[in-house]
Amino acid sequence: MEQIIFYARLFIAVVVNTVDALSDWLTAQGLPSWVVGIFALFGFHFVNKWSTEFAGRVEAIEKKLGIEYTPPVQKKSAWWSLLVWFVLAVYVLGKSLQAAGLVALAGIALSVFMLLLCAFGAYCFIDQAIRDHWRKERERSGFRG
């Protein structure tokens, strides 16, 4: 049990120090950290939009070639957004553990809520992957049940 706590604290410390070091480096380069955060959010939005448009182009090409296309059930968010959300939750938890008083309690509560959302999102991804696997197995075996 002590090793689990040690590794959890080590992981939190690594995430907090990495994000802080990146923020300090960007500030030293002349960019405020909030500007970088806005660019990162826009970047994630455009990557998500581009990947969706790319899937639409592939579907159009498959239709023109006469390939049967069954669109997969769309996930509400991409795996990388879940990863970013997880890192943000761990960062908030690390900063909350460094704080004191009511701010620490509020930060811990917020990070626990964010981590629960991450766990639910991961569960949804795993559930969808299992459903897709078994659907493909049924299609391959020719069973329509």
N, C-alpha and C positions, 0 to 999 in steps of 0.2 A: 504494500500500500504506500509505503514511503517513497518507493521508486516512482510510482505513478504520479504522486504529488510533485516530486522533484522534476520529472520530465515535463509535466504540465506547466510548472512555473518556468522551466527553461524555455519551452516553446513560446510562452507568452512574452518572456523577456526578449527573445530573438525577434519576434514580430514587432514589438514596441520599439526596440532599438533600431531595427532596420527601417521602419517607417520614419522615425525621428531623424535618422542619419540622412535618408533621402530628402526629407523636408529641409534639413539644415544645408545640405549641399545645393539644393535648388535655390534656397534663399541667398546663399553665398554667390550664386551665379547671377543674381539680380532679379529672380522671379519670386514673387510672393507665393506661399504655399497654397493659398486659396485659388490663385489663378491656375496652378498646376492641377488642383482638384477639379476645377471646371473643365479644363482640357481633357482630363482623364474621363470624366462623365460623358462628354461629347464623343470622345474616342470610342468608349464602350457602346454608346448608342449607334454610332455609324457602323461599327463592326457587326453589331447585331442586325442592323438594317441591311447591310451588304450580304450577310449570310442568308437572310430570308429572301432577298432578291435573287441570289445565286440559285437557291433551291427552286424558285419559280422558273428561272431560265432553263434549268435541267428538266423540269417537268414539261415545259413547252417543247423542248427538243425531243424528249421521249414520245410525246404525242404525235409530233410530225413524223417520227420514224415508225410509228405504229406499235410502240411498246406499251403493254398494259401497265398503267401506273396506278397504284393504290397509295394515295397520300397517307403518310404516317400521321398519327395524332400529334398535333402540335403541342410542344411543351410551352409552358407559360414563360419560362426564362431559360437562358442558355446555362451550360455547366460552369462557364467561366464567371458568370454573374453571381452564381452561388459561391464560388471560391472567393471572389472579391468581398461578398457580403460576410463570409466567414472570417476573412482576414480583418475586416473592419470591426467585427464583433470582438475578436481577440484583442485588437488594438484598444478598443474602448475598455475592455476588461482590464488590460494591463495598466492603462492610465488611471482607471478607477481604483485599482489596488495601490497605486502610488499616492492617491489623494487621501484626504481625511474628512470625516464628518458626513454630513448629509450628501455632499457631492459624491463621495465614494459609494454610499448606498444607492443613490440614483443611478450612477454609472454601472454598478454591478447589476442592478435590476434591468437596466436597458440592455446590457450585454447578454444577460441570461435569456431575455426575450428574443434577442437577435439570434442567439445560438439555437434556441428552440425552433425558430423559423428555418434556420439552416438545416436542422435535423429533419424537419418536416419536408423541406424541399429535396433533401437527399433521399428520403423515403419515397417521394413521388418519382424521382428519377429512377431509382432501383425498381420500383413497381412497374413503371412503364417499360423498362428494359426487359424485365421478365415477361411481361405480356407480349412484347414484340417478338421475343425469342420463341415463345410457345406458338404464337400465330404463324411465324415462319416455318416452324416444325410441322404444324398442321397442313400448311400449304404444300410443303415438300412431300409429305407422305400421302397427299391426296385426300385426306380426311376432311370432310365438310360437316362438322357437327356442332 
